[in-house]
Amino acid sequence: MTCLPGKTDRALGLVIDLDTCVGCHACVTACKGWNDQGYGAALSDQDPYGADASGTFLNRVHSYQLTPDYAAPQIVNFPRSCLHCADAPCVTVCPTGASYKRVEDGIVLVNEAACIGCGLCAWACPYGARELDQAAGVMKKCTLCVDRIYNETLPEEDREPACVRTCPTGARHFGDLADPDSAVSKLVAERGGYDLMPEQATRPTNKYLPPRRKDAPQRSLLEPLLDVQATGLAGWLDRLLGKLP
């Protein structure tokens, strides 16, 4: 079995804001597009335009309807990918050492040359973040776009995961969560960011920011117009129509 490093130099990961994610799937599309030509070559698709389409996706978005006690029903969009856990069970269960956690940045990766596609890592992951690429016969997962974030041929603003770079609402943030002074760490502290399923004791690096309460009364954008008095022809029509039974 594979051993985890006692400590990593950094803890690169994502902070996902559930309050601003609109479920547009731009992150899913960007992830699929980048990883179809980047690290690990293409992600397989089986009958993509048929009735039984299936394929390998490293990032997915689920939508749930919630009915809080304090507010009206609301939709929460929940992106899901590898959380790059500090105590990653997918690593320690791997019989070949194919799954490993990097000391320099804490990213969990798969050495596809050593992977035998046994699926033990997928069984061990409580978040469903591993997928078997049927065409390649190996397990694949989010890499945090390791081939982007260290790529010095890219403009500096592009050296972040494709999902982060693409998100139109700014719901995804990337940085070093081991650094308390980093932007992502400050965001987690300010918004009460939390671990997904902390009872699993995996200590995920990625954090989620909870949706803000929606119990405050919402003012209509048209409210300033309610007291406007019509004049001229519009005023005459308004008075005329007001006399109709």
WOTAQUI-V10960 format. One record per helix or strand. SS is the DSSP state (@ for helix, = for strand). FROM is the first residue (numbers start at 1). TO is the last residue. If there is no record, write none. Layout:
ss from to
SS FROM TO
SS FROM TO
//
This chain:
ss from to
= 12 17
@ 26 35
= 45 46
= 54 55
= 60 66
= 74 80
@ 89 92
= 99 101
= 108 110
@ 120 124
= 131 133
= 138 140
@ 146 149
@ 156 158
@ 162 166
= 172 176
@ 183 191
= 194 194
@ 198 200
= 207 209
@ 223 225
@ 232 242
//
